Amino acid sequence: MAEPESTVLNTKVKQKDPSKALVIAVTTRAIFNLEKEHKLYLEKGKDEYTRHQQANQDKPLPPGTAFAFIQAVQYVNKKMLESNPAENDLFDILVLSNNSPESGARIINSAKHYGLEISKFCFVSDEDSTQYLKSHGVKLFLSADRTDVCNALQRGVSAALIFQQEVQAPSTPLRVVFDGDAVLFSDETDQIFQEHGLEGAVRYEHAMEAVPMGEGPLKAFAMHLGKMRRKFSQEKSPIRTYLVTARSGRDMGIRAIKTLREWGLAIDEAFFMDGAPKGPILAQIQPHIFFDDGLHNIQGAQNVGVPSAWVPSCC
């Protein structure tokens, strides 16, 4: 396998041990708002785009949808190191970009301008940049390109599609909201629902109540997040996790709770919405990121200014 065209180490950021760190890879369009530049690339081509980026290399890019999430992740690292200066179980952020190194200077300068602790900048010339995720030990990949996300999921990496949106800047601690079925859990019950309706799904859940659900595409990321969270008491933790699911607590909540218990995954708060819109509760939680497989839920979150990441089940 070829190496990325260019990998730039940020010498001002402590390099983490990828075998112990929770490595998150974000693309430039996920962390910065590059919509104007992307439009230029599509309409005028790579050369014009490169010229534009070089001419503006000292002009910081505006924050993108995943920006506040990355800032909150840095806050967690700070608290982890305050608690234990020798801590290795940290977040490690790398930027994966299809920019050439020549046009990538603006990306590096923007990260430095905002004080983002990006450990590596990988400028990849290959069409499928996701082939490098496993070699970097990536546990979560955030991209604004659906093909990239699908490729990552097919490679067994937790991944989600970021939509560019105007978001508020939530305060710390880091707050992460997961949907249940097809995100934390497998889509087995969703498939039963599609084939046999709600009554069929409820019957299935009752019959399978003692059997833990299968793993969803974001389970591995959630488990590592939970491992970090357990290093603190609930009151002092810089991480809070939430389950916001369309499931009914009365008819379909028990199996979800038992599955989390079986996995050893502690969730701070769980909301069983029974099909109600998720937007109002998300507006109350104000998460730094919300993962869901339903585009209608993503839209509802965007409507209340919540940074959202779609986990496609139809790649």
C-alpha positions as CSV (number, residue, x, y, z in Angstrom):
1,M,0.0,0.0,0.0
2,A,1.3,3.4,-0.9
3,E,1.9,6.0,1.8
4,P,-0.1,9.3,1.8
5,E,1.4,11.8,-0.5
6,S,2.4,13.9,2.5
7,T,2.0,13.6,6.2
8,V,2.8,16.7,8.3
9,L,3.4,16.2,12.0
10,N,2.5,19.0,14.3
11,T,5.6,19.2,16.5
12,K,3.8,21.6,18.9
13,V,1.3,18.8,19.8
14,K,2.2,15.8,21.9
15,Q,2.2,12.8,19.6
16,K,0.0,10.1,21.0
17,D,0.4,6.3,21.1
18,P,-2.2,5.2,18.5
19,S,-2.6,1.8,20.1
20,K,-3.9,3.5,23.3
21,A,-5.4,6.7,22.0
22,L,-8.9,7.3,20.7
23,V,-7.9,8.4,17.2
24,I,-10.4,10.6,15.3
25,A,-9.8,11.5,11.7
26,V,-11.7,14.5,10.3
27,T,-11.7,15.8,6.7
28,T,-11.1,19.4,6.1
29,R,-14.7,20.0,5.0
30,A,-15.9,18.5,8.3
31,I,-13.8,20.7,10.6
32,F,-13.8,23.9,8.5
33,N,-16.4,25.6,6.3
34,L,-15.0,25.1,2.8
35,E,-18.3,25.3,0.9
36,K,-17.2,28.3,-1.1
37,E,-13.9,26.7,-1.9
38,H,-15.5,23.3,-2.8
39,K,-17.8,25.1,-5.2
40,L,-14.8,26.7,-6.8
41,Y,-13.2,23.3,-7.1
42,L,-16.2,21.8,-8.7
43,E,-16.8,24.7,-11.1
44,K,-13.2,25.8,-12.0
45,G,-11.1,22.7,-11.3
46,K,-8.2,21.7,-9.1
47,D,-5.7,24.3,-10.5
48,E,-7.9,27.3,-9.8
49,Y,-8.8,25.9,-6.4
50,T,-5.1,25.5,-5.5
51,R,-4.3,29.0,-6.7
52,H,-7.1,30.3,-4.5
53,Q,-5.9,28.4,-1.4
54,Q,-2.3,29.5,-1.9
55,A,-3.4,33.2,-2.3
56,N,-5.4,33.0,0.9
57,Q,-3.1,30.7,2.9
58,D,-2.9,33.2,5.8
59,K,-6.6,33.8,5.9
60,P,-8.2,31.4,8.5
61,L,-11.1,29.3,7.3
62,P,-14.4,29.7,9.2
63,P,-15.3,26.9,11.6
64,G,-17.3,23.9,10.2
65,T,-19.8,21.6,11.8
66,A,-17.3,19.3,13.6
67,F,-15.2,22.3,14.9
68,A,-16.9,22.5,18.3
69,F,-16.6,18.8,18.8
70,I,-12.9,18.8,18.2
71,Q,-12.5,21.7,20.7
72,A,-14.5,19.8,23.3
73,V,-12.3,16.8,22.7
74,Q,-9.2,18.9,23.5
75,Y,-10.9,19.9,26.8
76,V,-11.2,16.2,27.7
77,N,-7.5,15.7,27.0
78,K,-6.7,18.7,29.2
79,K,-8.7,17.3,32.1
80,M,-7.3,13.8,31.6
81,L,-3.7,15.1,31.8
82,E,-4.6,17.3,34.8
83,S,-5.8,14.1,36.6
84,N,-2.9,12.0,35.4
85,P,0.1,13.6,33.6
86,A,1.2,10.2,32.4
87,E,-2.2,9.4,30.8
88,N,-2.0,7.7,27.4
89,D,-5.7,7.1,27.0
90,L,-6.3,10.4,25.1
91,F,-8.0,11.7,22.0
92,D,-5.7,12.0,19.0
93,I,-6.9,14.1,16.1
94,L,-5.7,13.9,12.6
95,V,-6.9,15.7,9.5
96,L,-7.3,13.7,6.3
97,S,-7.4,15.8,3.2
98,N,-7.5,15.4,-0.6
99,N,-5.7,18.7,-0.9
100,S,-2.2,18.7,-2.2
101,P,0.5,19.9,0.2
102,E,0.7,23.1,-1.7
103,S,-3.0,24.0,-1.1
104,G,-2.9,22.4,2.3
105,A,-0.9,25.2,3.9
106,R,-4.2,27.1,4.6
107,I,-5.6,24.1,6.4
108,I,-2.5,23.9,8.7
109,N,-2.5,27.7,9.3
110,S,-6.2,27.7,10.1
111,A,-5.8,24.9,12.7
112,K,-2.9,26.9,14.3
113,H,-4.9,30.1,14.3
114,Y,-7.7,28.4,16.3
115,G,-5.3,26.5,18.6
116,L,-6.6,23.2,17.4
117,E,-4.4,20.3,18.7
118,I,-4.2,18.4,15.4
119,S,-1.3,15.9,15.7
120,K,-1.1,15.0,12.0
121,F,-2.2,16.5,8.7
122,C,-2.4,13.8,5.9
123,F,-2.6,15.1,2.4
124,V,-3.6,12.2,0.2
125,S,-3.6,12.1,-3.6
126,D,-5.5,8.7,-3.8
127,E,-9.2,8.8,-4.7
128,D,-10.1,6.6,-1.8
129,S,-8.3,8.1,1.2
130,T,-10.0,5.8,3.6
131,Q,-7.5,3.1,2.9
132,Y,-5.1,4.9,5.3
133,L,-7.6,4.9,8.3
134,K,-6.7,1.5,9.7
135,S,-2.9,2.1,9.5
136,H,-3.4,5.2,11.7
137,G,-5.5,3.3,14.2
138,V,-8.6,5.5,13.5
139,K,-11.6,4.8,15.7
140,L,-13.9,7.5,14.3
141,F,-13.9,9.1,10.9
142,L,-16.0,12.3,10.1
143,S,-16.3,13.4,6.5
144,A,-18.5,15.6,4.4
145,D,-18.3,13.1,1.5
146,R,-20.8,10.2,1.5
147,T,-18.6,7.9,-0.5
148,D,-15.7,8.3,2.0
149,V,-18.0,7.5,4.9
150,C,-19.4,4.4,3.2
151,N,-15.9,3.2,2.3
152,A,-14.8,3.7,5.9
153,L,-17.8,1.8,7.3
154,Q,-17.1,-1.1,4.9
155,R,-13.6,-1.1,6.2
156,G,-14.9,-1.6,9.7
157,V,-14.2,1.9,10.9
158,S,-16.9,3.9,12.8
159,A,-17.8,6.7,10.5
160,A,-20.5,9.4,9.9
161,L,-21.4,12.0,7.3
162,I,-21.1,15.7,8.4
163,F,-23.5,18.2,6.9
164,Q,-22.3,21.8,6.8
165,Q,-24.5,23.9,9.0
166,E,-24.5,26.9,11.2
167,V,-24.0,25.6,14.8
168,Q,-23.9,27.1,18.2
169,A,-20.8,26.7,20.3
170,P,-21.9,24.5,23.2
171,S,-20.0,24.8,26.5
172,T,-18.0,21.9,28.1
173,P,-18.1,19.1,29.0
174,L,-18.0,17.0,25.8
175,R,-21.5,15.8,25.1
176,V,-22.1,13.1,22.6
177,V,-25.6,11.8,21.7
178,F,-26.1,8.4,20.0
179,D,-29.2,7.0,18.3
180,G,-29.8,3.3,19.2
181,D,-30.8,1.0,16.3
182,A,-28.4,1.0,13.3
183,V,-26.0,3.3,15.2
184,L,-25.0,1.9,18.6
185,F,-26.9,-1.3,18.0
186,S,-27.3,-3.4,14.8
187,D,-30.3,-2.7,12.5
188,E,-31.9,-6.1,13.2
189,T,-35.0,-4.7,14.8
190,D,-35.3,-1.9,12.2
191,Q,-35.4,-4.7,9.6
192,I,-38.2,-6.5,11.5
193,F,-40.1,-3.2,11.7
194,Q,-39.8,-2.6,8.0
195,E,-41.1,-6.1,7.2
196,H,-43.7,-6.7,9.9
197,G,-44.6,-3.2,11.3
198,L,-44.5,-1.9,14.9
199,E,-46.4,-4.9,16.3
200,G,-44.0,-7.3,14.7
201,A,-41.0,-5.4,16.1
202,V,-42.5,-5.3,19.6
203,R,-43.2,-9.1,19.5
204,Y,-39.6,-9.7,18.3
205,E,-38.1,-7.5,21.1
206,H,-40.2,-9.4,23.7
207,A,-39.0,-12.7,22.4
208,M,-35.4,-11.6,22.2
209,E,-35.4,-9.6,25.5
210,A,-32.7,-11.7,27.1
211,V,-30.4,-11.7,24.0
212,P,-28.1,-8.7,23.6
213,M,-28.4,-6.8,20.3
214,G,-25.7,-7.0,17.7
215,E,-23.1,-4.3,17.4
216,G,-23.8,-1.2,15.4
217,P,-21.3,0.8,13.4
218,L,-20.5,3.3,16.2
219,K,-20.3,0.7,19.0
220,A,-16.5,0.6,19.0
221,F,-16.2,4.3,19.2
222,A,-18.8,4.5,22.0
223,M,-17.0,1.7,24.0
224,H,-13.6,3.6,23.8
225,L,-15.4,6.8,24.9
226,G,-17.0,4.9,27.8
227,K,-13.6,3.6,28.8
228,M,-12.2,7.2,29.0
229,R,-15.3,8.3,30.9
230,R,-14.9,5.7,33.6
231,K,-11.7,7.3,34.7
232,F,-13.8,10.0,36.4
233,S,-16.7,10.1,38.8
234,Q,-20.0,11.0,37.1
235,E,-19.9,14.5,38.8
236,K,-16.4,15.3,37.6
237,S,-16.4,13.6,34.2
238,P,-15.4,15.9,31.2
239,I,-17.5,13.5,29.0
240,R,-21.3,13.0,29.0
241,T,-23.0,10.4,26.8
242,Y,-26.6,10.1,25.9
243,L,-28.9,7.6,24.1
244,V,-31.8,9.2,22.3
245,T,-33.8,6.6,20.5
246,A,-37.2,6.3,18.8
247,R,-37.8,3.1,20.8
248,S,-40.6,3.0,23.3
249,G,-39.3,2.6,26.8
250,R,-42.3,0.5,27.8
251,D,-42.3,-2.0,24.9
252,M,-38.7,-1.9,23.6
253,G,-36.5,-0.2,26.2
254,I,-35.6,-3.2,28.3
255,R,-33.5,-5.0,25.6
256,A,-31.6,-1.8,24.9
257,I,-30.8,-1.3,28.6
258,K,-29.8,-4.9,29.0
259,T,-27.6,-4.8,25.9
260,L,-25.7,-1.7,27.2
261,R,-25.3,-3.5,30.6
262,E,-24.0,-6.6,28.9
263,W,-21.4,-4.5,26.9
264,G,-20.4,-2.7,30.1
265,L,-21.2,0.6,28.4
266,A,-22.5,3.2,30.9
267,I,-24.7,6.0,29.4
268,D,-25.3,9.1,31.4
269,E,-28.9,9.7,30.2
270,A,-31.3,7.7,28.0
271,F,-34.4,9.0,26.3
272,F,-36.9,6.6,24.8
273,M,-38.9,8.9,22.5
274,D,-41.6,6.4,21.3
275,G,-41.4,7.9,17.8
276,A,-41.6,11.6,18.9
277,P,-39.3,14.2,17.3
278,K,-35.9,14.3,18.8
279,G,-35.2,18.0,18.1
280,P,-36.6,19.4,21.4
281,I,-34.6,17.1,23.6
282,L,-31.5,17.6,21.6
283,A,-32.0,21.4,21.9
284,Q,-32.1,20.9,25.7
285,I,-28.9,18.6,25.8
286,Q,-26.9,20.9,23.3
287,P,-24.5,18.1,22.3
288,H,-21.3,18.7,20.4
289,I,-22.3,15.9,18.0
290,F,-25.4,13.8,17.4
291,F,-25.2,10.5,15.6
292,D,-28.3,9.1,13.8
293,D,-29.1,6.9,10.9
294,G,-32.4,8.7,10.1
295,L,-32.2,11.8,7.8
296,H,-35.4,13.1,9.3
297,N,-33.8,13.1,12.7
298,I,-30.7,14.8,11.3
299,Q,-32.9,17.5,9.8
300,G,-34.7,17.9,13.1
301,A,-31.4,18.3,14.9
302,Q,-30.1,20.8,12.3
303,N,-33.3,22.9,12.7
304,V,-32.4,23.5,16.4
305,G,-28.7,24.2,15.6
306,V,-27.3,20.8,16.8
307,P,-24.2,19.5,15.0
308,S,-25.3,16.3,13.4
309,A,-23.6,13.3,11.8
310,W,-25.5,10.8,9.6
311,V,-24.6,7.1,9.9
312,P,-25.8,5.7,6.6
313,S,-27.2,2.2,6.6
314,C,-27.7,2.1,2.9
315,C,-24.1,2.3,1.5
